[in-house]
Amino acid sequence: MSMAERYDVLIVGAGHGGAQAAVALRGNGFTGTIAMIGDEPDLPYERPPLSKEFLSGDKSFERLLIRPPRFWDERAIAMLLGRRVVRVDADAHMVETDGGVRLGYGTLIWSAGGRPRRLGCPGHDLEGVHTIRTRADAERMMTELPTVRHAVVIGGGYIGLEAAAVLAKAGRYVTLLEAQDRVLARVAGEPLSRFFEAEHRAHGVDIRLGACVDGIDERAGRAVGVRLAGGERLPADMVIVGIGILPTVQPLLDAGAAGGNGVAVDGQCRTSLPDVYAIGDCALHANRLAGGASIRIESVQNANDQAIVATKTIVGHQVEYDTVPWFWSNQYDLRLQTVGLSAGYDQIVVRGDPFDRAFSLIYFKEGSVIALDCVNRTRDYVQGRALVAARARILAAEARNISLQLHAATSL
Ligand SMILES: Cc1cc2nc3c(=O)[nH]c(=O)nc-3n(C[C@H](O)[C@H](O)[C@H](O)COP(=O)(O)OP(=O)(O)OC[C@H]3O[C@@H](n4cnc5c(N)ncnc54)[C@H](O)[C@@H]3O)c2cc1C
């Protein structure tokens, strides 16, 4: 039997969660060997700017790196980049890469994120049809952008809206197609959806709600338009598809891990396989703030905090994942900050006037604050976090009153 390389901790996926896991292991005094395998060629970098200030050209790639290149060497974290793990052998504690190399592990941390969902219609894979997940994706778009006049964005989630904002600001004709009757329908309350729709329209974006895509038209292998179910054809030199991700978990499921839409983990981020943890976008976990429902959270906060829980568990601390989710989005000069999980709300209080472009939505469930969406109101966001963490019961009338600070609202 040949001797395979072996690491005490092997991290699969060199993204947000993977990087934080390596950082936190060393930060916790872990002295064993650590390696990170990533299928992208780059050192860990921040993904959020890919649809924001990187796409617009306002931030260079170097400024996206999560740590400077020498950081990883200095901490003896081996970076095995440009390699994909295709198989996990949980009994043997081994993984296999696409190059046929086998690597042994003491503990495996699976932080492989997700890959963009593709459209199911004809033309979904033509040149000029883009998804945004990696540096390479964003750079492909940036290369094409100078010759683009008409762009069609499919999907009114955060990534689609952010890309639409960048392209509209760059002077392109942008149409955004959303299948549901409002943008952000999956993640936010109606007042926020209506606000962003109005903002985009004011910036010239043609937002179409209830739009159903029939296919992408082609000429010489390239996308030239989008066909709607009603027969309408929209010209498009560039099509951007932002319709969510599929978690990257197949090798773990093949190895027998419990899961489905993600890999199931417990409160310490352990999967059902021995010595295998999963964190970040791909980790299906029971979340207290979601009423105990099993969910995946796609955010930097979740990837980082789960990395911390997994690595503390690995070094022998008692911890449990139970943090308040937060998220942000930048579109035009609007800074949205959200905290908590709004799903399941039964009341929304609008604090401030959307017309002023500075307001917050406060989501209540059975009288308790469960989430806030704050637009250009960082103070509400900061103070709202504590309310969400405590599931505070406050009077709606006080929450609505902007002359009263949120943290001064009377607890019932
Ligand atoms: C365009 C964009 C904008 C975003 N904006 C925001 C935002 O504003 N705020 C926010 O909180 N979050 C945002 N997110 C989400 C955030 O980036 C993710 O939640 C976060 O990156 C999740 O971290 P992760 O470690 O789970 O996955 P990732 O960061 O995706 O890292 C996973 C890595 O694993 C690699 N990989 C996959 N399979 C394998 C394999 N088999 N072998 C080896 N490597 C593999 C992947 O290529 C990738 O490099 C955004 C995401 C995108 C794409």
The ligand as a Tripos MOL2 file, in Angstrom:
@<TRIPOS>MOLECULE
LIG
   53    58     1     0     0
SMALL
NO_CHARGES

@<TRIPOS>ATOM
      1 C1        -22.1910   37.2860   -5.8230 C.3       1 LIG1
      2 C2        -22.4030   36.9750   -4.3640 C.ar      1 LIG1
      3 C3        -22.7510   37.9920   -3.4840 C.ar      1 LIG1
      4 C4        -22.9420   37.7120   -2.1400 C.ar      1 LIG1
      5 N1        -23.2420   38.7440   -1.2840 N.ar      1 LIG1
      6 C5        -23.3180   38.4920    0.0490 C.ar      1 LIG1
      7 C6        -23.5060   39.5510    0.9900 C.ar      1 LIG1
      8 O1        -23.6450   40.7190    0.6100 O.2       1 LIG1
      9 N2        -23.5410   39.2560    2.3130 N.ar      1 LIG1
     10 C7        -23.4000   37.9590    2.7550 C.ar      1 LIG1
     11 O2        -23.4240   37.7260    3.9740 O.2       1 LIG1
     12 N3        -23.2300   36.9380    1.8920 N.ar      1 LIG1
     13 C8        -23.1830   37.1660    0.5600 C.ar      1 LIG1
     14 N4        -22.9870   36.1330   -0.3180 N.ar      1 LIG1
     15 C9        -22.9730   34.7480    0.2000 C.3       1 LIG1
     16 C10       -21.6230   34.3610    0.7650 C.3       1 LIG1
     17 O3        -20.6120   34.6760   -0.1440 O.3       1 LIG1
     18 C11       -21.6510   32.8630    1.0510 C.3       1 LIG1
     19 O4        -22.6700   32.6210    1.9990 O.3       1 LIG1
     20 C12       -20.3130   32.3670    1.5820 C.3       1 LIG1
     21 O5        -19.3310   32.4930    0.6080 O.3       1 LIG1
     22 C13       -20.4440   30.9180    2.0350 C.3       1 LIG1
     23 O6        -19.2010   30.4170    2.4060 O.3       1 LIG1
     24 P1        -18.8560   28.8730    2.1810 P.3       1 LIG1
     25 O7        -17.5300   28.6320    2.7980 O.co2     1 LIG1
     26 O8        -19.9990   28.0510    2.6110 O.co2     1 LIG1
     27 O9        -18.7940   28.7000    0.6080 O.3       1 LIG1
     28 P2        -17.8520   29.4130   -0.4610 P.3       1 LIG1
     29 O10       -17.3560   30.7170    0.0140 O.co2     1 LIG1
     30 O11       -18.6000   29.3650   -1.7430 O.co2     1 LIG1
     31 O12       -16.5940   28.4370   -0.5790 O.3       1 LIG1
     32 C14       -16.6950   27.1420   -1.0900 C.3       1 LIG1
     33 C15       -15.4770   26.8350   -1.9260 C.3       1 LIG1
     34 O13       -15.3820   25.4250   -2.1100 O.3       1 LIG1
     35 C16       -15.0450   25.1510   -3.4390 C.3       1 LIG1
     36 N5        -15.4470   23.7600   -3.7170 N.ar      1 LIG1
     37 C17       -16.6980   23.3040   -3.9960 C.ar      1 LIG1
     38 N6        -16.6860   21.9720   -4.1520 N.ar      1 LIG1
     39 C18       -15.4090   21.5740   -3.9680 C.ar      1 LIG1
     40 C19       -14.7740   20.3100   -4.0060 C.ar      1 LIG1
     41 N7        -15.4540   19.1740   -4.2410 N.pl3     1 LIG1
     42 N8        -13.4330   20.2550   -3.8030 N.ar      1 LIG1
     43 C20       -12.7370   21.3920   -3.5450 C.ar      1 LIG1
     44 N9        -13.2930   22.6070   -3.5000 N.ar      1 LIG1
     45 C21       -14.6180   22.7090   -3.7080 C.ar      1 LIG1
     46 C22       -15.8020   26.2080   -4.1930 C.3       1 LIG1
     47 O14       -15.3320   26.3610   -5.5020 O.3       1 LIG1
     48 C23       -15.5290   27.4180   -3.3260 C.3       1 LIG1
     49 O15       -14.3070   28.0060   -3.6470 O.3       1 LIG1
     50 C24       -22.8040   36.3820   -1.6730 C.ar      1 LIG1
     51 C25       -22.4760   35.3580   -2.5720 C.ar      1 LIG1
     52 C26       -22.2750   35.6410   -3.8980 C.ar      1 LIG1
     53 C27       -21.9250   34.5220   -4.8360 C.3       1 LIG1
@<TRIPOS>BOND
     1     1     2 1
     2     2     3 ar
     3     2    52 ar
     4     3     4 ar
     5     4     5 ar
     6     4    50 ar
     7     5     6 ar
     8     6     7 ar
     9     6    13 1
    10     7     8 2
    11     7     9 ar
    12     9    10 ar
    13    10    11 2
    14    10    12 ar
    15    12    13 ar
    16    13    14 ar
    17    14    15 1
    18    14    50 ar
    19    15    16 1
    20    16    17 1
    21    16    18 1
    22    18    19 1
    23    18    20 1
    24    20    21 1
    25    20    22 1
    26    22    23 1
    27    23    24 1
    28    24    25 2
    29    24    26 1
    30    24    27 1
    31    27    28 1
    32    28    29 2
    33    28    30 1
    34    28    31 1
    35    31    32 1
    36    32    33 1
    37    33    34 1
    38    33    48 1
    39    34    35 1
    40    35    36 1
    41    35    46 1
    42    36    37 ar
    43    36    45 ar
    44    37    38 ar
    45    38    39 ar
    46    39    40 ar
    47    39    45 ar
    48    40    41 1
    49    40    42 ar
    50    42    43 ar
    51    43    44 ar
    52    44    45 ar
    53    46    47 1
    54    46    48 1
    55    48    49 1
    56    50    51 ar
    57    51    52 ar
    58    52    53 1
@<TRIPOS>SUBSTRUCTURE
     1 LIG1         1 GROUP 0 **** ****
